[in-house]
Amino acid sequence: TVFDDIISEGDEELLEKMTNDLNNNHTQKKRKLILIFLKIQMVS
């Protein structure tokens, strides 16, 4: 995925946990918005 190219090995576990939490608690739309936000934070 796009995220595989920008996420370091250490961040991968955190992102996976957050994504799992979002799968349980949020809609797909909210999940997408948060992933976009995380991508912006990592790039900047």
mmCIF file of the N, C-alpha and C atoms, coordinates in Angstrom:
data_MODEL
# 
_entry.id   MODEL 
# 
loop_
_atom_site.group_PDB 
_atom_site.id 
_atom_site.type_symbol 
_atom_site.label_atom_id 
_atom_site.label_alt_id 
_atom_site.label_comp_id 
_atom_site.label_asym_id 
_atom_site.label_entity_id 
_atom_site.label_seq_id 
_atom_site.pdbx_PDB_ins_code 
_atom_site.Cartn_x 
_atom_site.Cartn_y 
_atom_site.Cartn_z 
_atom_site.occupancy 
_atom_site.B_iso_or_equiv 
_atom_site.pdbx_formal_charge 
_atom_site.auth_seq_id 
_atom_site.auth_comp_id 
_atom_site.auth_asym_id 
_atom_site.auth_atom_id 
_atom_site.pdbx_PDB_model_num 
ATOM 1   N N  . THR A 1 1  ? 0.826   -1.200 0.000  1.00 0.00 ? 1  THR A N  1 
ATOM 2   C CA . THR A 1 1  ? 0.000   0.000  0.000  1.00 0.00 ? 1  THR A CA 1 
ATOM 3   C C  . THR A 1 1  ? 0.865   1.258  0.000  1.00 0.00 ? 1  THR A C  1 
ATOM 4   N N  . VAL A 1 2  ? 0.229   2.402  -0.151 1.00 0.00 ? 2  VAL A N  1 
ATOM 5   C CA . VAL A 1 2  ? 0.960   3.665  -0.104 1.00 0.00 ? 2  VAL A CA 1 
ATOM 6   C C  . VAL A 1 2  ? 1.652   3.831  1.243  1.00 0.00 ? 2  VAL A C  1 
ATOM 7   N N  . PHE A 1 3  ? 0.986   3.404  2.315  1.00 0.00 ? 3  PHE A N  1 
ATOM 8   C CA . PHE A 1 3  ? 1.531   3.594  3.644  1.00 0.00 ? 3  PHE A CA 1 
ATOM 9   C C  . PHE A 1 3  ? 2.789   2.769  3.879  1.00 0.00 ? 3  PHE A C  1 
ATOM 10  N N  . ASP A 1 4  ? 2.892   1.621  3.206  1.00 0.00 ? 4  ASP A N  1 
ATOM 11  C CA . ASP A 1 4  ? 4.082   0.787  3.377  1.00 0.00 ? 4  ASP A CA 1 
ATOM 12  C C  . ASP A 1 4  ? 5.342   1.539  2.979  1.00 0.00 ? 4  ASP A C  1 
ATOM 13  N N  . ASP A 1 5  ? 5.217   2.482  2.064  1.00 0.00 ? 5  ASP A N  1 
ATOM 14  C CA . ASP A 1 5  ? 6.387   3.212  1.575  1.00 0.00 ? 5  ASP A CA 1 
ATOM 15  C C  . ASP A 1 5  ? 6.852   4.292  2.541  1.00 0.00 ? 5  ASP A C  1 
ATOM 16  N N  . ILE A 1 6  ? 5.994   4.749  3.442  1.00 0.00 ? 6  ILE A N  1 
ATOM 17  C CA . ILE A 1 6  ? 6.347   5.881  4.303  1.00 0.00 ? 6  ILE A CA 1 
ATOM 18  C C  . ILE A 1 6  ? 6.407   5.524  5.779  1.00 0.00 ? 6  ILE A C  1 
ATOM 19  N N  . ILE A 1 7  ? 5.884   4.353  6.150  1.00 0.00 ? 7  ILE A N  1 
ATOM 20  C CA . ILE A 1 7  ? 5.859   3.974  7.559  1.00 0.00 ? 7  ILE A CA 1 
ATOM 21  C C  . ILE A 1 7  ? 7.122   3.195  7.896  1.00 0.00 ? 7  ILE A C  1 
ATOM 22  N N  . SER A 1 8  ? 7.799   3.616  8.945  1.00 0.00 ? 8  SER A N  1 
ATOM 23  C CA . SER A 1 8  ? 8.970   2.871  9.392  1.00 0.00 ? 8  SER A CA 1 
ATOM 24  C C  . SER A 1 8  ? 8.519   1.592  10.081 1.00 0.00 ? 8  SER A C  1 
ATOM 25  N N  . GLU A 1 9  ? 9.467   0.685  10.265 1.00 0.00 ? 9  GLU A N  1 
ATOM 26  C CA . GLU A 1 9  ? 9.123   -0.596 10.879 1.00 0.00 ? 9  GLU A CA 1 
ATOM 27  C C  . GLU A 1 9  ? 8.555   -0.414 12.277 1.00 0.00 ? 9  GLU A C  1 
ATOM 28  N N  . GLY A 1 10 ? 9.080   0.579  13.011 1.00 0.00 ? 10 GLY A N  1 
ATOM 29  C CA . GLY A 1 10 ? 8.600   0.820  14.367 1.00 0.00 ? 10 GLY A CA 1 
ATOM 30  C C  . GLY A 1 10 ? 7.181   1.355  14.415 1.00 0.00 ? 10 GLY A C  1 
ATOM 31  N N  . ASP A 1 11 ? 6.793   2.109  13.391 1.00 0.00 ? 11 ASP A N  1 
ATOM 32  C CA . ASP A 1 11 ? 5.457   2.713  13.381 1.00 0.00 ? 11 ASP A CA 1 
ATOM 33  C C  . ASP A 1 11 ? 4.390   1.750  12.898 1.00 0.00 ? 11 ASP A C  1 
ATOM 34  N N  . GLU A 1 12 ? 4.812   0.666  12.242 1.00 0.00 ? 12 GLU A N  1 
ATOM 35  C CA . GLU A 1 12 ? 3.848   -0.229 11.621 1.00 0.00 ? 12 GLU A CA 1 
ATOM 36  C C  . GLU A 1 12 ? 2.916   -0.865 12.650 1.00 0.00 ? 12 GLU A C  1 
ATOM 37  N N  . GLU A 1 13 ? 3.479   -1.277 13.790 1.00 0.00 ? 13 GLU A N  1 
ATOM 38  C CA . GLU A 1 13 ? 2.661   -1.913 14.824 1.00 0.00 ? 13 GLU A CA 1 
ATOM 39  C C  . GLU A 1 13 ? 1.636   -0.947 15.390 1.00 0.00 ? 13 GLU A C  1 
ATOM 40  N N  . LEU A 1 14 ? 2.072   0.305  15.612 1.00 0.00 ? 14 LEU A N  1 
ATOM 41  C CA . LEU A 1 14 ? 1.160   1.322  16.140 1.00 0.00 ? 14 LEU A CA 1 
ATOM 42  C C  . LEU A 1 14 ? 0.017   1.579  15.170 1.00 0.00 ? 14 LEU A C  1 
ATOM 43  N N  . LEU A 1 15 ? 0.358   1.729  13.889 1.00 0.00 ? 15 LEU A N  1 
ATOM 44  C CA . LEU A 1 15 ? -0.679  1.991  12.901 1.00 0.00 ? 15 LEU A CA 1 
ATOM 45  C C  . LEU A 1 15 ? -1.656  0.817  12.816 1.00 0.00 ? 15 LEU A C  1 
ATOM 46  N N  . GLU A 1 16 ? -1.119  -0.404 12.899 1.00 0.00 ? 16 GLU A N  1 
ATOM 47  C CA . GLU A 1 16 ? -1.988  -1.579 12.849 1.00 0.00 ? 16 GLU A CA 1 
ATOM 48  C C  . GLU A 1 16 ? -2.956  -1.587 14.020 1.00 0.00 ? 16 GLU A C  1 
ATOM 49  N N  . LYS A 1 17 ? -2.462  -1.249 15.218 1.00 0.00 ? 17 LYS A N  1 
ATOM 50  C CA . LYS A 1 17 ? -3.325  -1.211 16.395 1.00 0.00 ? 17 LYS A CA 1 
ATOM 51  C C  . LYS A 1 17 ? -4.409  -0.150 16.231 1.00 0.00 ? 17 LYS A C  1 
ATOM 52  N N  . MET A 1 18 ? -3.997  1.027  15.765 1.00 0.00 ? 18 MET A N  1 
ATOM 53  C CA . MET A 1 18 ? -4.960  2.107  15.581 1.00 0.00 ? 18 MET A CA 1 
ATOM 54  C C  . MET A 1 18 ? -6.012  1.728  14.544 1.00 0.00 ? 18 MET A C  1 
ATOM 55  N N  . THR A 1 19 ? -5.554  1.089  13.470 1.00 0.00 ? 19 THR A N  1 
ATOM 56  C CA . THR A 1 19 ? -6.480  0.680  12.428 1.00 0.00 ? 19 THR A CA 1 
ATOM 57  C C  . THR A 1 19 ? -7.457  -0.359 12.957 1.00 0.00 ? 19 THR A C  1 
ATOM 58  N N  . ASN A 1 20 ? -6.969  -1.295 13.781 1.00 0.00 ? 20 ASN A N  1 
ATOM 59  C CA . ASN A 1 20 ? -7.855  -2.294 14.370 1.00 0.00 ? 20 ASN A CA 1 
ATOM 60  C C  . ASN A 1 20 ? -8.890  -1.639 15.262 1.00 0.00 ? 20 ASN A C  1 
ATOM 61  N N  . ASP A 1 21 ? -8.463  -0.650 16.049 1.00 0.00 ? 21 ASP A N  1 
ATOM 62  C CA . ASP A 1 21 ? -9.404  0.074  16.907 1.00 0.00 ? 21 ASP A CA 1 
ATOM 63  C C  . ASP A 1 21 ? -10.464 0.779  16.065 1.00 0.00 ? 21 ASP A C  1 
ATOM 64  N N  . LEU A 1 22 ? -10.026 1.379  14.954 1.00 0.00 ? 22 LEU A N  1 
ATOM 65  C CA . LEU A 1 22 ? -10.963 2.094  14.095 1.00 0.00 ? 22 LEU A CA 1 
ATOM 66  C C  . LEU A 1 22 ? -11.919 1.125  13.422 1.00 0.00 ? 22 LEU A C  1 
ATOM 67  N N  . ASN A 1 23 ? -11.443 -0.052 13.047 1.00 0.00 ? 23 ASN A N  1 
ATOM 68  C CA . ASN A 1 23 ? -12.316 -1.051 12.450 1.00 0.00 ? 23 ASN A CA 1 
ATOM 69  C C  . ASN A 1 23 ? -13.452 -1.401 13.405 1.00 0.00 ? 23 ASN A C  1 
ATOM 70  N N  . ASN A 1 24 ? -13.168 -1.365 14.695 1.00 0.00 ? 24 ASN A N  1 
ATOM 71  C CA . ASN A 1 24 ? -14.168 -1.726 15.687 1.00 0.00 ? 24 ASN A CA 1 
ATOM 72  C C  . ASN A 1 24 ? -15.114 -0.577 16.018 1.00 0.00 ? 24 ASN A C  1 
ATOM 73  N N  . ASN A 1 25 ? -14.624 0.657  15.900 1.00 0.00 ? 25 ASN A N  1 
ATOM 74  C CA . ASN A 1 25 ? -15.352 1.779  16.492 1.00 0.00 ? 25 ASN A CA 1 
ATOM 75  C C  . ASN A 1 25 ? -15.830 2.845  15.512 1.00 0.00 ? 25 ASN A C  1 
ATOM 76  N N  . HIS A 1 26 ? -15.321 2.842  14.287 1.00 0.00 ? 26 HIS A N  1 
ATOM 77  C CA . HIS A 1 26 ? -15.602 3.950  13.383 1.00 0.00 ? 26 HIS A CA 1 
ATOM 78  C C  . HIS A 1 26 ? -16.044 3.447  12.008 1.00 0.00 ? 26 HIS A C  1 
ATOM 79  N N  . THR A 1 27 ? -16.631 4.354  11.261 1.00 0.00 ? 27 THR A N  1 
ATOM 80  C CA . THR A 1 27 ? -17.012 4.041  9.900  1.00 0.00 ? 27 THR A CA 1 
ATOM 81  C C  . THR A 1 27 ? -15.808 4.078  8.984  1.00 0.00 ? 27 THR A C  1 
ATOM 82  N N  . GLN A 1 28 ? -15.953 3.529  7.794  1.00 0.00 ? 28 GLN A N  1 
ATOM 83  C CA . GLN A 1 28 ? -14.864 3.540  6.828  1.00 0.00 ? 28 GLN A CA 1 
ATOM 84  C C  . GLN A 1 28 ? -14.463 4.963  6.453  1.00 0.00 ? 28 GLN A C  1 
ATOM 85  N N  . LYS A 1 29 ? -15.431 5.859  6.400  1.00 0.00 ? 29 LYS A N  1 
ATOM 86  C CA . LYS A 1 29 ? -15.129 7.243  6.041  1.00 0.00 ? 29 LYS A CA 1 
ATOM 87  C C  . LYS A 1 29 ? -14.226 7.896  7.090  1.00 0.00 ? 29 LYS A C  1 
ATOM 88  N N  . LYS A 1 30 ? -14.562 7.715  8.363  1.00 0.00 ? 30 LYS A N  1 
ATOM 89  C CA . LYS A 1 30 ? -13.733 8.286  9.421  1.00 0.00 ? 30 LYS A CA 1 
ATOM 90  C C  . LYS A 1 30 ? -12.339 7.675  9.412  1.00 0.00 ? 30 LYS A C  1 
ATOM 91  N N  . ARG A 1 31 ? -12.264 6.367  9.176  1.00 0.00 ? 31 ARG A N  1 
ATOM 92  C CA . ARG A 1 31 ? -10.975 5.673  9.123  1.00 0.00 ? 31 ARG A CA 1 
ATOM 93  C C  . ARG A 1 31 ? -10.105 6.258  8.024  1.00 0.00 ? 31 ARG A C  1 
ATOM 94  N N  . LYS A 1 32 ? -10.712 6.502  6.872  1.00 0.00 ? 32 LYS A N  1 
ATOM 95  C CA . LYS A 1 32 ? -9.958  7.073  5.753  1.00 0.00 ? 32 LYS A CA 1 
ATOM 96  C C  . LYS A 1 32 ? -9.425  8.457  6.111  1.00 0.00 ? 32 LYS A C  1 
ATOM 97  N N  . LEU A 1 33 ? -10.249 9.287  6.733  1.00 0.00 ? 33 LEU A N  1 
ATOM 98  C CA . LEU A 1 33 ? -9.821  10.632 7.105  1.00 0.00 ? 33 LEU A CA 1 
ATOM 99  C C  . LEU A 1 33 ? -8.650  10.593 8.083  1.00 0.00 ? 33 LEU A C  1 
ATOM 100 N N  . ILE A 1 34 ? -8.705  9.678  9.040  1.00 0.00 ? 34 ILE A N  1 
ATOM 101 C CA . ILE A 1 34 ? -7.625  9.594  10.026 1.00 0.00 ? 34 ILE A CA 1 
ATOM 102 C C  . ILE A 1 34 ? -6.347  9.086  9.375  1.00 0.00 ? 34 ILE A C  1 
ATOM 103 N N  . LEU A 1 35 ? -6.449  8.137  8.459  1.00 0.00 ? 35 LEU A N  1 
ATOM 104 C CA . LEU A 1 35 ? -5.257  7.661  7.760  1.00 0.00 ? 35 LEU A CA 1 
ATOM 105 C C  . LEU A 1 35 ? -4.626  8.770  6.936  1.00 0.00 ? 35 LEU A C  1 
ATOM 106 N N  . ILE A 1 36 ? -5.458  9.603  6.309  1.00 0.00 ? 36 ILE A N  1 
ATOM 107 C CA . ILE A 1 36 ? -4.931  10.757 5.567  1.00 0.00 ? 36 ILE A CA 1 
ATOM 108 C C  . ILE A 1 36 ? -4.213  11.696 6.519  1.00 0.00 ? 36 ILE A C  1 
ATOM 109 N N  . PHE A 1 37 ? -4.803  11.945 7.683  1.00 0.00 ? 37 PHE A N  1 
ATOM 110 C CA . PHE A 1 37 ? -4.172  12.809 8.680  1.00 0.00 ? 37 PHE A CA 1 
ATOM 111 C C  . PHE A 1 37 ? -2.823  12.250 9.122  1.00 0.00 ? 37 PHE A C  1 
ATOM 112 N N  . LEU A 1 38 ? -2.779  10.937 9.380  1.00 0.00 ? 38 LEU A N  1 
ATOM 113 C CA . LEU A 1 38 ? -1.522  10.306 9.795  1.00 0.00 ? 38 LEU A CA 1 
ATOM 114 C C  . LEU A 1 38 ? -0.473  10.430 8.706  1.00 0.00 ? 38 LEU A C  1 
ATOM 115 N N  . LYS A 1 39 ? -0.885  10.266 7.469  1.00 0.00 ? 39 LYS A N  1 
ATOM 116 C CA . LYS A 1 39 ? 0.061   10.375 6.362  1.00 0.00 ? 39 LYS A CA 1 
ATOM 117 C C  . LYS A 1 39 ? 0.659   11.776 6.307  1.00 0.00 ? 39 LYS A C  1 
ATOM 118 N N  . ILE A 1 40 ? -0.174  12.793 6.484  1.00 0.00 ? 40 ILE A N  1 
ATOM 119 C CA . ILE A 1 40 ? 0.306   14.176 6.472  1.00 0.00 ? 40 ILE A CA 1 
ATOM 120 C C  . ILE A 1 40 ? 1.304   14.392 7.610  1.00 0.00 ? 40 ILE A C  1 
ATOM 121 N N  . GLN A 1 41 ? 0.995   13.854 8.789  1.00 0.00 ? 41 GLN A N  1 
ATOM 122 C CA . GLN A 1 41 ? 1.882   14.027 9.933  1.00 0.00 ? 41 GLN A CA 1 
ATOM 123 C C  . GLN A 1 41 ? 3.239   13.365 9.691  1.00 0.00 ? 41 GLN A C  1 
ATOM 124 N N  . MET A 1 42 ? 3.247   12.194 9.071  1.00 0.00 ? 42 MET A N  1 
ATOM 125 C CA . MET A 1 42 ? 4.496   11.464 8.845  1.00 0.00 ? 42 MET A CA 1 
ATOM 126 C C  . MET A 1 42 ? 5.357   12.141 7.788  1.00 0.00 ? 42 MET A C  1 
ATOM 127 N N  . VAL A 1 43 ? 4.709   12.691 6.773  1.00 0.00 ? 43 VAL A N  1 
ATOM 128 C CA . VAL A 1 43 ? 5.461   13.302 5.678  1.00 0.00 ? 43 VAL A CA 1 
ATOM 129 C C  . VAL A 1 43 ? 6.078   14.623 6.105  1.00 0.00 ? 43 VAL A C  1 
ATOM 130 N N  . SER A 1 44 ? 5.345   15.380 6.905  1.00 0.00 ? 44 SER A N  1 
ATOM 131 C CA . SER A 1 44 ? 5.826   16.707 7.297  1.00 0.00 ? 44 SER A CA 1 
ATOM 132 C C  . SER A 1 44 ? 6.863   16.635 8.415  1.00 0.00 ? 44 SER A C  1 
# 
